[in-house]
Amino acid sequence: MLVAANIVVALVALLHIYFLVLEMFLWDKPMGLRAFGQSKEKAAITKVLAANQGLYNGFLAAGLFWGLSLGAQGTAIKVFFLGCVLVAGLFGAATASRKILFIQALPAAVGLALVLMSG
């Protein structure tokens, strides 16, 4: 169970690195425009906000990787950061797009459940 938990935690962390790249570097590029379904004009206006959001996603990923790097001693850190990802995903689903529930919140919930069951 621990191996499965750590794999899911790593996948959630990698997903947040992907979000960081999309939001900080590709926001107003074709890939970012497609991912977030917006126009070049809107992307230009919101670029600084997106970069800030991307940075926060990077902090979430860093926390998850930190928890993984500590082995058994990192359980509480993984729980904390998965909880942060879950809350962010629920908030995003409620305020921005329902698909965030499945892209961000669900993987975090699965990872959190696996970490709690294995620890």
ChimeraX commands (.cxc) that place a marker at each C-alpha (Angstrom):
marker #1 position 0.00,0.00,0.00 radius 0.5
marker #1 position 2.89,2.37,0.76 radius 0.5
marker #1 position 4.32,1.99,-2.72 radius 0.5
marker #1 position 0.95,2.78,-4.32 radius 0.5
marker #1 position 0.54,5.79,-2.01 radius 0.5
marker #1 position 3.96,7.14,-2.91 radius 0.5
marker #1 position 3.33,6.64,-6.62 radius 0.5
marker #1 position 0.08,8.62,-6.42 radius 0.5
marker #1 position 1.77,11.35,-4.33 radius 0.5
marker #1 position 4.53,11.60,-6.95 radius 0.5
marker #1 position 1.95,11.78,-9.74 radius 0.5
marker #1 position 0.07,14.57,-7.94 radius 0.5
marker #1 position 3.38,16.42,-7.49 radius 0.5
marker #1 position 4.25,16.01,-11.17 radius 0.5
marker #1 position 0.78,17.20,-12.12 radius 0.5
marker #1 position 1.42,20.38,-10.13 radius 0.5
marker #1 position 4.75,20.88,-11.87 radius 0.5
marker #1 position 2.79,20.66,-15.13 radius 0.5
marker #1 position 0.32,23.27,-13.80 radius 0.5
marker #1 position 3.29,25.49,-12.87 radius 0.5
marker #1 position 4.67,25.28,-16.42 radius 0.5
marker #1 position 1.26,25.93,-17.99 radius 0.5
marker #1 position 0.48,28.89,-15.77 radius 0.5
marker #1 position 3.91,30.51,-15.52 radius 0.5
marker #1 position 5.35,29.91,-18.98 radius 0.5
marker #1 position 2.62,28.79,-21.40 radius 0.5
marker #1 position -0.37,30.84,-20.22 radius 0.5
marker #1 position -0.54,32.99,-23.35 radius 0.5
marker #1 position 0.87,30.37,-25.73 radius 0.5
marker #1 position -1.30,28.00,-27.81 radius 0.5
marker #1 position -0.99,25.12,-25.33 radius 0.5
marker #1 position -1.97,27.32,-22.38 radius 0.5
marker #1 position -4.80,28.97,-24.30 radius 0.5
marker #1 position -6.22,25.54,-25.16 radius 0.5
marker #1 position -5.76,24.16,-21.65 radius 0.5
marker #1 position -7.66,27.02,-20.06 radius 0.5
marker #1 position -10.04,27.79,-22.94 radius 0.5
marker #1 position -9.28,31.47,-23.20 radius 0.5
marker #1 position -8.46,34.10,-25.77 radius 0.5
marker #1 position -5.08,35.75,-26.28 radius 0.5
marker #1 position -6.57,39.01,-25.06 radius 0.5
marker #1 position -7.83,37.55,-21.78 radius 0.5
marker #1 position -4.56,35.66,-21.30 radius 0.5
marker #1 position -2.59,38.89,-21.72 radius 0.5
marker #1 position -4.69,40.60,-19.05 radius 0.5
marker #1 position -4.42,37.72,-16.56 radius 0.5
marker #1 position -0.83,36.63,-17.23 radius 0.5
marker #1 position 0.60,37.99,-13.95 radius 0.5
marker #1 position -2.19,36.39,-11.92 radius 0.5
marker #1 position -1.61,33.07,-13.67 radius 0.5
marker #1 position 2.12,33.21,-12.95 radius 0.5
marker #1 position 1.36,33.75,-9.27 radius 0.5
marker #1 position -1.02,30.79,-9.33 radius 0.5
marker #1 position 1.62,28.68,-11.05 radius 0.5
marker #1 position 4.15,29.54,-8.37 radius 0.5
marker #1 position 1.76,28.31,-5.69 radius 0.5
marker #1 position 1.33,25.06,-7.61 radius 0.5
marker #1 position 5.10,24.73,-7.58 radius 0.5
marker #1 position 5.12,25.11,-3.79 radius 0.5
marker #1 position 2.53,22.33,-3.51 radius 0.5
marker #1 position 4.69,20.07,-5.68 radius 0.5
marker #1 position 7.80,20.93,-3.65 radius 0.5
marker #1 position 6.00,20.02,-0.43 radius 0.5
marker #1 position 4.88,16.68,-1.82 radius 0.5
marker #1 position 8.38,15.88,-3.07 radius 0.5
marker #1 position 9.76,16.90,0.33 radius 0.5
marker #1 position 7.36,14.49,2.06 radius 0.5
marker #1 position 8.39,11.71,-0.32 radius 0.5
marker #1 position 12.08,12.38,0.26 radius 0.5
marker #1 position 11.68,11.83,4.02 radius 0.5
marker #1 position 10.36,8.30,3.69 radius 0.5
marker #1 position 8.26,7.15,6.65 radius 0.5
marker #1 position 9.00,10.40,8.50 radius 0.5
marker #1 position 7.31,12.35,5.68 radius 0.5
marker #1 position 3.79,11.04,6.22 radius 0.5
marker #1 position 2.51,14.13,8.03 radius 0.5
marker #1 position 4.01,16.39,5.36 radius 0.5
marker #1 position 2.38,14.38,2.57 radius 0.5
marker #1 position -0.96,14.52,4.40 radius 0.5
marker #1 position -0.68,18.28,4.87 radius 0.5
marker #1 position 0.21,19.05,1.24 radius 0.5
marker #1 position -2.32,16.59,-0.19 radius 0.5
marker #1 position -4.92,18.28,2.02 radius 0.5
marker #1 position -3.88,21.65,0.59 radius 0.5
marker #1 position -4.18,20.30,-2.96 radius 0.5
marker #1 position -7.59,18.80,-2.16 radius 0.5
marker #1 position -8.93,22.06,-0.70 radius 0.5
marker #1 position -7.53,24.05,-3.65 radius 0.5
marker #1 position -9.13,21.59,-6.06 radius 0.5
marker #1 position -12.51,21.77,-4.32 radius 0.5
marker #1 position -12.38,25.57,-4.27 radius 0.5
marker #1 position -11.36,25.68,-7.94 radius 0.5
marker #1 position -14.17,23.31,-8.88 radius 0.5
marker #1 position -16.68,25.47,-7.01 radius 0.5
marker #1 position -15.47,28.80,-8.36 radius 0.5
marker #1 position -13.69,28.30,-11.69 radius 0.5
marker #1 position -14.37,25.00,-13.47 radius 0.5
marker #1 position -16.01,21.75,-12.47 radius 0.5
marker #1 position -13.29,19.78,-14.31 radius 0.5
marker #1 position -10.81,20.86,-11.59 radius 0.5
marker #1 position -12.66,18.45,-9.32 radius 0.5
marker #1 position -11.44,15.54,-11.44 radius 0.5
marker #1 position -8.05,16.91,-12.52 radius 0.5
marker #1 position -6.84,18.17,-9.13 radius 0.5
marker #1 position -9.13,17.25,-6.23 radius 0.5
marker #1 position -9.77,13.59,-7.07 radius 0.5
marker #1 position -6.10,12.60,-7.46 radius 0.5
marker #1 position -5.31,14.40,-4.18 radius 0.5
marker #1 position -8.17,12.61,-2.43 radius 0.5
marker #1 position -6.98,9.22,-3.71 radius 0.5
marker #1 position -3.41,10.00,-2.64 radius 0.5
marker #1 position -4.56,11.20,0.77 radius 0.5
marker #1 position -6.64,8.05,1.32 radius 0.5
marker #1 position -3.73,5.81,0.30 radius 0.5
marker #1 position -1.25,7.68,2.52 radius 0.5
marker #1 position -3.60,7.48,5.50 radius 0.5
marker #1 position -4.27,3.76,4.90 radius 0.5
marker #1 position -0.56,2.96,4.57 radius 0.5
marker #1 position 0.63,4.96,7.57 radius 0.5
marker link #1:1,2 radius 0.2
marker link #1:2,3 radius 0.2
marker link #1:3,4 radius 0.2
marker link #1:4,5 radius 0.2
marker link #1:5,6 radius 0.2
marker link #1:6,7 radius 0.2
marker link #1:7,8 radius 0.2
marker link #1:8,9 radius 0.2
marker link #1:9,10 radius 0.2
marker link #1:10,11 radius 0.2
marker link #1:11,12 radius 0.2
marker link #1:12,13 radius 0.2
marker link #1:13,14 radius 0.2
marker link #1:14,15 radius 0.2
marker link #1:15,16 radius 0.2
marker link #1:16,17 radius 0.2
marker link #1:17,18 radius 0.2
marker link #1:18,19 radius 0.2
marker link #1:19,20 radius 0.2
marker link #1:20,21 radius 0.2
marker link #1:21,22 radius 0.2
marker link #1:22,23 radius 0.2
marker link #1:23,24 radius 0.2
marker link #1:24,25 radius 0.2
marker link #1:25,26 radius 0.2
marker link #1:26,27 radius 0.2
marker link #1:27,28 radius 0.2
marker link #1:28,29 radius 0.2
marker link #1:29,30 radius 0.2
marker link #1:30,31 radius 0.2
marker link #1:31,32 radius 0.2
marker link #1:32,33 radius 0.2
marker link #1:33,34 radius 0.2
marker link #1:34,35 radius 0.2
marker link #1:35,36 radius 0.2
marker link #1:36,37 radius 0.2
marker link #1:37,38 radius 0.2
marker link #1:38,39 radius 0.2
marker link #1:39,40 radius 0.2
marker link #1:40,41 radius 0.2
marker link #1:41,42 radius 0.2
marker link #1:42,43 radius 0.2
marker link #1:43,44 radius 0.2
marker link #1:44,45 radius 0.2
marker link #1:45,46 radius 0.2
marker link #1:46,47 radius 0.2
marker link #1:47,48 radius 0.2
marker link #1:48,49 radius 0.2
marker link #1:49,50 radius 0.2
marker link #1:50,51 radius 0.2
marker link #1:51,52 radius 0.2
marker link #1:52,53 radius 0.2
marker link #1:53,54 radius 0.2
marker link #1:54,55 radius 0.2
marker link #1:55,56 radius 0.2
marker link #1:56,57 radius 0.2
marker link #1:57,58 radius 0.2
marker link #1:58,59 radius 0.2
marker link #1:59,60 radius 0.2
marker link #1:60,61 radius 0.2
marker link #1:61,62 radius 0.2
marker link #1:62,63 radius 0.2
marker link #1:63,64 radius 0.2
marker link #1:64,65 radius 0.2
marker link #1:65,66 radius 0.2
marker link #1:66,67 radius 0.2
marker link #1:67,68 radius 0.2
marker link #1:68,69 radius 0.2
marker link #1:69,70 radius 0.2
marker link #1:70,71 radius 0.2
marker link #1:71,72 radius 0.2
marker link #1:72,73 radius 0.2
marker link #1:73,74 radius 0.2
marker link #1:74,75 radius 0.2
marker link #1:75,76 radius 0.2
marker link #1:76,77 radius 0.2
marker link #1:77,78 radius 0.2
marker link #1:78,79 radius 0.2
marker link #1:79,80 radius 0.2
marker link #1:80,81 radius 0.2
marker link #1:81,82 radius 0.2
marker link #1:82,83 radius 0.2
marker link #1:83,84 radius 0.2
marker link #1:84,85 radius 0.2
marker link #1:85,86 radius 0.2
marker link #1:86,87 radius 0.2
marker link #1:87,88 radius 0.2
marker link #1:88,89 radius 0.2
marker link #1:89,90 radius 0.2
marker link #1:90,91 radius 0.2
marker link #1:91,92 radius 0.2
marker link #1:92,93 radius 0.2
marker link #1:93,94 radius 0.2
marker link #1:94,95 radius 0.2
marker link #1:95,96 radius 0.2
marker link #1:96,97 radius 0.2
marker link #1:97,98 radius 0.2
marker link #1:98,99 radius 0.2
marker link #1:99,100 radius 0.2
marker link #1:100,101 radius 0.2
marker link #1:101,102 radius 0.2
marker link #1:102,103 radius 0.2
marker link #1:103,104 radius 0.2
marker link #1:104,105 radius 0.2
marker link #1:105,106 radius 0.2
marker link #1:106,107 radius 0.2
marker link #1:107,108 radius 0.2
marker link #1:108,109 radius 0.2
marker link #1:109,110 radius 0.2
marker link #1:110,111 radius 0.2
marker link #1:111,112 radius 0.2
marker link #1:112,113 radius 0.2
marker link #1:113,114 radius 0.2
marker link #1:114,115 radius 0.2
marker link #1:115,116 radius 0.2
marker link #1:116,117 radius 0.2
marker link #1:117,118 radius 0.2
marker link #1:118,119 radius 0.2
view
